[in-house]
Amino acid sequence: MSSLQSLSTQRPLVSEAFGASRSGYAGVGVLSLVINLLMLTGPMFMLQIYDRVLASHSVPTLVIIASFTGILYLFFALLEGIRARGLSRISQEIDARLSRTAFLANLRVPLRMGNTGKNVDPIRDLETMRQFWGGQGPAALFDIPWMPIYLGLVFVLHFWLGILALAGAVIILSLVLANEFMSRAPAKELAAQNAQRSNTRTGARRNAEVVRALGMSSTLTNKWDEANARFYDAQTKAGDRASLFATAIKAFRFLLGSAVLAVGAWLAILQEVSPGVMIAASIITSRALSPVEQAVGQWRVFIAARQARARLEKALEGLDESAPETELPLPSKTLNVQQIATAPPGARAVTLAGVNFELKAGDGMGIIGPSGSGKTSLVRALVGVWPIHRGSVRLDGAELGQWSEDRLGTAIGYLPQDVELFDGTIAENISRFAPERNDEKILEAAQLANVHELVTGLTDGYDTQVGEGGALLSAGQRQRIGLARALYDSPFLIVLDEPNSNLDAEGEAALTRAIKLMRQNGSIVIVVAHRPSAISAVELLLVVKDGQQAAFGPKEEVLPKISAPTGVPAPAGAPAPGTKPAPAAAKTGPLSVVPHA
Ligand SMILES: Nc1ncnc2c1ncn2[C@@H]1O[C@H](COP(=O)(O)OP(=O)(O)OP(=O)(O)O)[C@@H](O)[C@H]1O
């Protein structure tokens, strides 16, 4: 089973990831009960000192009680340590269970949401969740449920002390609810501003060269300042509100502790309770409410984590990529496109419709058309990265979704318009980072794309690091290595989007050779072209105009047709009998096939 298949079928959703740690949480819950009981050691010790030791003046009693208290504190420290370690392990487990899923969701966001997903970052959301689960918050949350034990104990000490502690608890919990209610919106705004700020930062960095050359540094720094100011503003609002409640709760807890002491003193004067009870009641009340105070201190992180979890769950919605149960053989015969309409991810309006053609093994087809007419939209739909809203794309009669992504990927060679290489070596990039390196296939693809000499000319040859995005190579080198990656392992459907835009004459000749060879090997090759040299190795032509298929057929039939009615002559080098090439017009004409210089 391939890695993506196993990921898809076993992909735990967020609640499942938490649910899998249920027994761990149950253990922490039991530990919390014992820890909270042990937290009564201090008040009980005080009670014994006042009521027993001071009353009896007995040193042996003091020694016994103190030793016993010491042992209890030792247990307390031990259990606290175990609980902290347990919580941290659980948080790591949840993170590990979700990290692959979050990464996959991160990869899918641009494909499913397009521009509407620019602020959606599942990995950042997972980190926000981890900040809470790995911090002090969960321990405080586990302590809150034991509050009734403390309050009950105060009731045991004296009814009126219990009533006072209970009233205090109700007021504090009301403050917590108010805090929760009033913190939600600022927390959401803070997350949105944080995402916006990070987009500003990464966008500027990605385009650092343009920024420098066009003198945009100050403008972008101002933009950053504005994004930063909005972020700090949101942070201040969220922080002010949280600290207002945290301070109020803290002050109220102290006040309540003193109030219990005062009522206890009054009851002691009335001789209804001993001084020990008075002090113990005050400490226990304060102790009962301390987890609430701690939790409120963590409330911002808690709300941020909760909202991050909701966002992560939303990003995962519909991400059901379980691989088809039946494994089809890899395609080897036909590509059939029936009346497809496609739109960018997340968009409603289609950018291309009415495309209809069929190719069989060994066919070569060029796609031409003016800028913005929909050529790239078509190839994205053909390789399965843009959604198909109507019609179908079928390989050997089966729609693309009938193969698992990994498997279909081995049958597809795709060279996008903007070639993106990955940080790694040239060999790794050509072989698509295949886990088992196959040098023979790497060399074969490199030779086909005519990059072998280029690569061996580099100091580290195939082991040369290309840098992030292939930044250490020239645009032409990147394009040729991208071509080798597309040809790697002789895929059945090879789709090249303007493969010669950065190639020199030698590179173009090699491209033509490669297209011919791949076709002879039984591949279908589709080339988006602005320059005729790229379509010299194909015999079919599809013309796209204004988001529609304008013509499809053998090159020699289509070219005269598109030239005659529109007045745009056929490009130089193209077999259009009786027509004369007109380079300048071709470049700006409605169906631009720019003549090769
Ligand atoms: N990611 C996108 N989101 C929204 N609209 C898009 C996106 N990509 C392309 N479009 C729109 O789709 C239409 C077709 O664009 P496409 O890139 O397919 O044209 P093209 O023929 O390949 O152009 P070129 O020759 O300049 O590469 C254009 O109007 C463009 O604005």
The ligand as an SDF file (V2000), in Angstrom:
LIG
                    3D

 31 33  0  0  0  0  0  0  0  0999 V2000
   -5.9650   30.7060  -10.1380 N   0  0  0  0  0  0  0  0  0  0  0  0
   -6.8570   31.4400  -10.8040 C   0  0  0  0  0  0  0  0  0  0  0  0
   -7.8650   32.0250  -10.1450 N   0  0  0  0  0  0  0  0  0  0  0  0
   -8.7930   32.7560  -10.8060 C   0  0  0  0  0  0  0  0  0  0  0  0
   -8.7880   32.9440  -12.1290 N   0  0  0  0  0  0  0  0  0  0  0  0
   -7.8030   32.3880  -12.8360 C   0  0  0  0  0  0  0  0  0  0  0  0
   -6.7860   31.6050  -12.2120 C   0  0  0  0  0  0  0  0  0  0  0  0
   -5.9420   31.1870  -13.1830 N   0  0  0  0  0  0  0  0  0  0  0  0
   -6.4010   31.6800  -14.3430 C   0  0  0  0  0  0  0  0  0  0  0  0
   -7.5270   32.3940  -14.1370 N   0  0  0  0  0  0  0  0  0  0  0  0
   -8.3270   33.0620  -15.1540 C   0  0  0  0  0  0  0  0  0  0  0  0
   -8.6820   32.0990  -16.1230 O   0  0  0  0  0  0  0  0  0  0  0  0
   -8.5940   32.6250  -17.4280 C   0  0  0  0  0  0  0  0  0  0  0  0
   -7.7430   31.7000  -18.2800 C   0  0  0  0  0  0  0  0  0  0  0  0
   -6.4210   31.7040  -17.7710 O   0  0  0  0  0  0  0  0  0  0  0  0
   -5.3380   30.6960  -18.2960 P   0  0  0  0  0  0  0  0  0  0  0  0
   -4.1580   30.7650  -17.3900 O   0  0  0  0  0  0  0  0  0  0  0  0
   -5.9630   29.3790  -18.5010 O   0  0  0  0  0  0  0  0  0  0  0  0
   -4.9770   31.3460  -19.6920 O   0  0  0  0  0  0  0  0  0  0  0  0
   -3.8290   30.9690  -20.7080 P   0  0  0  0  0  0  0  0  0  0  0  0
   -4.4920   30.8120  -22.0190 O   0  0  0  0  0  0  0  0  0  0  0  0
   -3.0330   29.8260  -20.2260 O   0  0  0  0  0  0  0  0  0  0  0  0
   -2.9640   32.2990  -20.6850 O   0  0  0  0  0  0  0  0  0  0  0  0
   -1.3870   32.4790  -20.9550 P   0  0  0  0  0  0  0  0  0  0  0  0
   -1.1460   32.1990  -22.3900 O   0  0  0  0  0  0  0  0  0  0  0  0
   -1.1650   33.8950  -20.6230 O   0  0  0  0  0  0  0  0  0  0  0  0
   -0.6750   31.5380  -20.0370 O   0  0  0  0  0  0  0  0  0  0  0  0
   -8.0260   34.0350  -17.2900 C   0  0  0  0  0  0  0  0  0  0  0  0
   -9.0830   34.9350  -17.4460 O   0  0  0  0  0  0  0  0  0  0  0  0
   -7.4930   34.1020  -15.8960 C   0  0  0  0  0  0  0  0  0  0  0  0
   -7.7270   35.3800  -15.3450 O   0  0  0  0  0  0  0  0  0  0  0  0
  1  2  1  0
  2  3  1  0
  2  7  2  0
  3  4  2  0
  4  5  1  0
  5  6  2  0
  6  7  1  0
  6 10  1  0
  7  8  1  0
  8  9  2  0
  9 10  1  0
 10 11  1  0
 11 12  1  0
 11 30  1  0
 12 13  1  0
 13 14  1  0
 13 28  1  0
 14 15  1  0
 15 16  1  0
 16 17  2  0
 16 18  1  0
 16 19  1  0
 19 20  1  0
 20 21  2  0
 20 22  1  0
 20 23  1  0
 23 24  1  0
 24 25  2  0
 24 26  1  0
 24 27  1  0
 28 29  1  0
 28 30  1  0
 30 31  1  0
M  END
$$$$
